[in-house]
Amino acid sequence: MSLVRRSSVFDPFSVDLFDPFDSMFRSIVPPSLSSSAASETAAFASARIDWKETPEAHVFKADLPGVKKEEVKVEVEDGNVLLISGQRSREKEDKGDKWHRVERSSGQFVRRFRLPENAKTEEVRAALENGVLTVTVPKAEVKKPEVKSIQISV
């Protein structure tokens, strides 16, 4: 079994936008000048999602710890683009609390995947269990070509 992780290989099905200047911009501009909403979104914007294809379906799995079912949306737009979006709320800050470290990200996330032609987009199922979102997109059966034998006459 081989497991494919993010790589530099071009993925024609992914519709995520890559901004080569984003990390350079963040390293130049001090955090105090960027809005907190923008930095929250940037921190959680790249929700990691695995996509595997089985003989029966395309299966997407996303780790979304701490995200409630009501905070996640799974949609199909333009007929063949799977859209997974949501928001992880920031923990309330009470006066008198002294934070020593904040490493968990919060904010909005959006991921889009262009589905292949064999995807049955009208039968998409989604489940959120133990912080893992599983989206299953069934595949249409591939019709085998019909072979008709022709008799050769003399």
Phi, psi and chi 1 to 4 in degrees:
 res  aa     phi    psi   chi1   chi2   chi3   chi4
   1 MET       -  130.0  178.7  175.5  121.9      -
   2 SER  -110.9  142.5   64.7      -      -      -
   3 LEU  -117.0  124.5 -174.7   61.3      -      -
   4 VAL  -103.6  124.9  178.7      -      -      -
   5 ARG  -106.0  178.5  -67.6  -77.0  178.6 -157.2
   6 ARG   -52.0  136.2  -73.4 -163.9  116.1  164.4
   7 SER  -144.7 -179.0   68.3      -      -      -
   8 SER   -86.8    5.3   59.8      -      -      -
   9 VAL   -75.0  136.6  176.7      -      -      -
  10 PHE   -66.6  129.7  173.4   70.4      -      -
  11 ASP  -111.3  107.0  179.2    5.9      -      -
  12 PRO   -68.2  -16.4   25.2  -32.3      -      -
  13 PHE   -87.9  -17.6  -64.2  112.0      -      -
  14 SER   -83.5  136.4  178.9      -      -      -
  15 VAL  -113.4   13.4 -156.1      -      -      -
  16 ASP   -66.1  146.1  -67.6  -24.1      -      -
  17 LEU   -94.4  135.7  -61.9  174.8      -      -
  18 PHE  -109.4  129.0  169.3   68.9      -      -
  19 ASP  -117.7  102.9 -176.7   -0.3      -      -
  20 PRO   -65.9  -18.1   23.2  -31.1      -      -
  21 PHE   -93.0   -6.1  -59.1  105.8      -      -
  22 ASP   -60.4  -52.9 -173.7   46.4      -      -
  23 SER   -66.9  -35.4   60.3      -      -      -
  24 MET   -64.8  -41.6 -178.4  178.4   71.0      -
  25 PHE   -63.2  -43.4  176.7   74.0      -      -
  26 ARG   -65.3  -30.7  -87.1 -165.6 -111.3  143.7
  27 SER   -77.0  -22.2   65.8      -      -      -
  28 ILE   -89.3  -43.1  -64.4  170.7      -      -
  29 VAL   -85.6  125.7  177.6      -      -      -
  30 PRO   -62.9  145.6  -11.1   18.0      -      -
  31 PRO   -57.2  -28.1  -12.8   18.9      -      -
  32 SER   -66.6  -22.5   60.8      -      -      -
  33 LEU   -86.4  -17.9  -64.3  178.9      -      -
  34 SER   -90.4  149.0   63.1      -      -      -
  35 SER   -72.3  149.9   71.8      -      -      -
  36 SER   -66.6  -34.8   64.3      -      -      -
  37 ALA   -64.4  -40.9      -      -      -      -
  38 ALA   -67.2  -40.6      -      -      -      -
  39 SER   -71.3  -33.6   59.8      -      -      -
  40 GLU   -62.4  -46.7  -79.8  179.6   19.5      -
  41 THR   -63.1  -42.8  -58.7      -      -      -
  42 ALA   -63.0  -34.0      -      -      -      -
  43 ALA   -69.3  -31.7      -      -      -      -
  44 PHE  -114.0    1.9 -165.6   47.2      -      -
  45 ALA   -64.9  -29.2      -      -      -      -
  46 SER  -100.4   60.6   60.4      -      -      -
  47 ALA   -58.3  127.2      -      -      -      -
  48 ARG   -76.4  128.4  -58.2  -75.2 -170.1 -157.3
  49 ILE  -132.3  131.2  -62.1  178.9      -      -
  50 ASP   -95.8  142.2  -64.5  -23.3      -      -
  51 TRP  -128.9  117.1  175.7    3.5      -      -
  52 LYS  -122.8  153.3   75.1  174.9  177.3  180.0
  53 GLU  -115.6  125.3 -177.6  175.6   -4.7      -
  54 THR  -107.1  172.6   67.9      -      -      -
  55 PRO   -60.7  -24.2  -25.5   34.0      -      -
  56 GLU  -101.2  -24.9  -59.6   82.3   28.2      -
  57 ALA  -160.2  167.2      -      -      -      -
  58 HIS   -99.9  128.2  -65.3  -84.5      -      -
  59 VAL  -120.8  124.9 -179.1      -      -      -
  60 PHE  -110.9  133.4  -61.9   82.7      -      -
  61 LYS  -128.6  130.1  -71.1 -166.2  175.1 -157.8
  62 ALA  -127.7  132.5      -      -      -      -
  63 ASP   -82.8  114.4  -69.2  -26.7      -      -
  64 LEU  -129.7   61.8  -57.6  175.2      -      -
  65 PRO   -63.7  136.7   22.6  -30.4      -      -
  66 GLY    81.1    1.0      -      -      -      -
  67 VAL   -98.3  130.4  177.8      -      -      -
  68 LYS   -84.6  157.7  -63.0  176.2 -171.7  141.6
  69 LYS   -55.4  -37.3  178.6  176.1  134.4  178.3
  70 GLU   -70.0  -16.7  -61.7   78.6   28.4      -
  71 GLU   -95.5    4.0  -62.5  173.5  -35.3      -
  72 VAL  -119.5  140.4  178.8      -      -      -
  73 LYS  -123.8  135.6  -94.4 -158.6 -135.1  178.0
  74 VAL  -123.7  121.3  177.0      -      -      -
  75 GLU  -138.2  158.5  -57.3  170.0  -51.9      -
  76 VAL  -116.8  120.9  175.9      -      -      -
  77 GLU  -117.1  152.9   57.1 -176.6   21.3      -
  78 ASP    55.3   26.5  -62.2  -29.8      -      -
  79 GLY    80.9  -28.5      -      -      -      -
  80 ASN  -145.2   19.3   70.6  -24.4      -      -
  81 VAL  -114.1  116.9  176.7      -      -      -
  82 LEU   -82.8  125.9  177.5   67.7      -      -
  83 LEU  -116.2  121.3  174.5   77.8      -      -
  84 ILE  -117.6  118.9  -59.7  172.4      -      -
  85 SER  -140.5  164.9   62.2      -      -      -
  86 GLY   173.4 -168.3      -      -      -      -
  87 GLN  -151.8  136.2  179.6  169.5  -13.7      -
  88 ARG  -105.7  121.7  179.1 -177.7  -65.6  147.9
  89 SER   -73.9  146.8  -57.4      -      -      -
  90 ARG   -77.8  142.8  174.6  179.1 -103.5 -175.0
  91 GLU   -66.5  141.2 -165.3  168.5  -35.8      -
  92 LYS   -65.2  138.6  -80.9 -166.5  -35.3 -174.4
  93 GLU  -101.8  116.7  -65.9 -178.0   23.8      -
  94 ASP   -92.5  145.3  -65.4  -31.0      -      -
  95 LYS   -62.9  140.5  -71.7 -169.4  177.2 -160.7
  96 GLY    95.5  -16.1      -      -      -      -
  97 ASP   -74.2  141.7  -72.6  -10.7      -      -
  98 LYS  -119.5  109.5 -178.3  178.4  178.3 -177.6
  99 TRP   -86.6  131.3  -68.5   84.1      -      -
 100 HIS   -98.1  -29.3  -66.5  -81.4      -      -
 101 ARG  -159.0  137.1 -177.0  177.8  -65.2  -85.8
 102 VAL  -126.5  105.5  177.6      -      -      -
 103 GLU  -114.6  -22.0  -66.8 -177.6  -18.2      -
 104 ARG   -74.9  134.6  -64.3 -176.6  -56.3  144.2
 105 SER   -87.3  156.7   57.3      -      -      -
 106 SER  -143.1  168.1   61.1      -      -      -
 107 GLY   122.0 -165.4      -      -      -      -
 108 GLN   -94.4  153.5  -62.6  178.9  -14.8      -
 109 PHE  -139.0  148.2   63.0   92.0      -      -
 110 VAL  -144.5  129.4  175.9      -      -      -
 111 ARG  -133.2  138.2  -66.2  -65.1  -55.0  -88.0
 112 ARG  -125.1  140.1  -72.9 -179.0  172.5   84.3
 113 PHE  -134.2  127.3  -61.4   92.4      -      -
 114 ARG   -79.7  120.0 -176.6  167.1  -67.0  124.3
 115 LEU   -84.4  147.4  -62.3  169.7      -      -
 116 PRO   -69.7  168.1   10.6  -12.8      -      -
 117 GLU   -63.9  -25.4  -71.0 -176.5   25.1      -
 118 ASN   -82.4    6.1   67.7  -13.7      -      -
 119 ALA   -79.9  132.0      -      -      -      -
 120 LYS   -90.5   86.0  -71.2 -177.7  171.6 -179.8
 121 THR   -68.2  -17.6   56.1      -      -      -
 122 GLU   -80.9   -6.5   63.2  -78.9  -12.1      -
 123 GLU  -118.5   25.9  -63.2  178.7   20.6      -
 124 VAL   -68.0  136.4  175.4      -      -      -
 125 ARG  -123.7  146.8  -64.0 -178.3  -44.9  -86.8
 126 ALA  -138.9  143.1      -      -      -      -
 127 ALA  -143.8  140.8      -      -      -      -
 128 LEU  -118.2  112.5 -177.9   62.9      -      -
 129 GLU  -137.8  127.2 -172.9  174.6  -24.6      -
 130 ASN    53.9   38.9  -64.1  -32.8      -      -
 131 GLY    79.0    8.3      -      -      -      -
 132 VAL  -117.9  120.7  177.9      -      -      -
 133 LEU   -89.6  126.0  174.1   69.1      -      -
 134 THR  -118.1  120.2  -56.9      -      -      -
 135 VAL  -113.7  124.8  179.7      -      -      -
 136 THR  -114.7  124.0  -54.3      -      -      -
 137 VAL  -115.5  104.7 -177.2      -      -      -
 138 PRO   -61.6  153.6  -18.6   29.6      -      -
 139 LYS  -103.3  145.9  -68.3  169.4   36.9  177.4
 140 ALA   -72.8  145.7      -      -      -      -
 141 GLU   -68.1  138.8  -72.5 -175.6   31.9      -
 142 VAL   -83.1  121.7  177.6      -      -      -
 143 LYS   -76.6  128.9  -66.7 -177.2 -178.2  179.0
 144 LYS   -78.2  140.0  -65.3 -179.2 -179.0  177.1
 145 PRO   -64.6  137.7   14.2  -19.7      -      -
 146 GLU   -81.1  128.9 -168.5  175.5  -54.4      -
 147 VAL  -107.8  124.9  177.4      -      -      -
 148 LYS  -118.0  124.4 -176.5  178.3  175.9 -174.7
 149 SER   -82.0  134.7 -173.9      -      -      -
 150 ILE  -110.7  128.7  -50.7  -66.3      -      -
 151 GLN   -81.0  141.2  -92.8 -167.3  -27.7      -
 152 ILE   -98.7  126.1  -58.2  172.4      -      -
 153 SER   -92.1  157.4   61.4      -      -      -
 154 VAL   -84.4      - -170.1      -      -      -
